[in-house]
């Protein structure tokens, strides 16, 4: 069985009825959109903790709730890359508190926070990366909403 050599934690991040995304612009490339999130670091206690750290770094945000809903696996040199996709609800956001290293390097391009209606039609119109994520979101908008509205039962 191949080893997991890279992990990412990403949020299908809802704020009310809107999906919060980052519009990426890079010189010489068409704009594209990504979900909030990034790499899991060695000092992250859990994958969800990595997601919460990334939400703070990229948005100055805090999550109200996060539920793992999907995995995307990629074959990489030396093993597997796994993207852990969470349905999440935004509690608060303060863009002036963003801390990610990507914001200090203009050569990495633009990172514009945008909100779009959380509908399959809207998601399909965007150049959302990776395409597998866009397909998953478009096919599961109702289920994602339901996951975030269903109370958590204590065991």
N, C-alpha and C positions, 0 to 999 in steps of 0.2 A: 504494500500500500504506500503510495507517495506521501511524503511529508508535506504539511502545510508550511510554506515558506513566507507567506504574506497574508495578513488579515486586514480587512477594512471594515469599519462600521459606518453605515449610511442611514439617514433618516428620510422616510417618506413623511415629511413634516407638515402637519396641518395647523393652521391658525384660523379657527372658525371654519368657514367653507372654502378657504384658500390653501393652496399648496405653496409652500415657501421653497424657492429654488435659488441657485446662483447661476447667473448668466456669465459665461466665460467668453472673453474676447481676447484673442491673441493675434499679433501681426501675421498676415498672410494666411489666415484661416477663417472660415465662416464661424460666426458665433454659435455657441452650443450651450446647453443647460446641464447642470449637474445637481444632484441632491446634496444636502449638507452632510458632511462627514469626512472621514479620512482614515489614515492608518492607525492600527492598534499598536501602541508602544509597549515596551517591556514593563514599564512601571504602571501601566493601567491595570487596576485590580480585576476588572472584568471587561468583556466586550461592550456591555452597556455603559460602563464607566468611561470607556474610550469614546463612545458616541456622545455622552454628556460633555466631555472635555472638548471634543471637536465642535459641538454646537456653541459652546462658550467662545472658543477661539474664533470661529467664523462669523458668529452673529452677536456675540455678547449675550447669548441666549441661555435660558434655562428651560428644561423640559418638564411638563406636567406628568406625562406618561410616555412610556416606550415599550412596545411589544415586538419581539422578533417575529417576522412574518415570512421571510424568504431568504434563500441563499443563492448566490451566483458563484460558480466555481470556474476558474480559469487555469489552464495548464501553463505554467511558467517554467523558466529554466531552473532546474533543481527541485521542482515540486509543484505544489498547487497554491493558487491564490484564492482566497475565499472572501467574498463580500457578504457581510451580515447585514441584512436589510430590516430595519425596524419601522413599524408604523409608530408615529410619535405625534404628540400634541404639544405645541409651544405654550409655555407658561408666560414667558417674558422675553424681550429682546431690547438690547441697547447697542446699536451699531458703533457707538463711540468707544465701547469696551472691547472691541475685537482685538485679538492678540496674535493671530496666526502670522508666521514668518512670511507667507506669500504676499501679505499686504505691503511689506517693506521693499519688495523687489519689483520695480516697474517692468522688468523684462519678462516676468511671469504673466503679464497681461492683466486684464480687468476682471474684477470679482463683484458684480453688481447683484445685490439681493433683490429678487423680484417675487411678486405674489401673482398667482394665476388661479382662475377658478379650478376647483378640484373636480374635473370632469374627464371622462375618457376622451372626449372630443378635443379638449384643450391639450391634454398630454400628447395625443397623437399628432397635433400640429407643431409641436416643439421638436427641436433637434436635441432630445434628451439623451444623455449618455450614461451608461452604456445602453444600447438598444434593447437588450434583454430586460433591463429595469423599466424602460418605457412601456414595453409590452406587458409586463407584470402589473404595473400600476393601472394602465388602461383597462386591462381585463378584470381588475379587482377593486375598483373604486368603492363599490358598495360594501364589500367585505372589509376593506381597510377601515372605512367609517365605522362599521359595526364593531370591529375589534376594539376601537378606541372608545366606543360608547358603552360597551358591555362592562358592568362592574367586575372587578377582580374578586374572585371567591377565595377566602382564606381556607387553607387545608386543615 
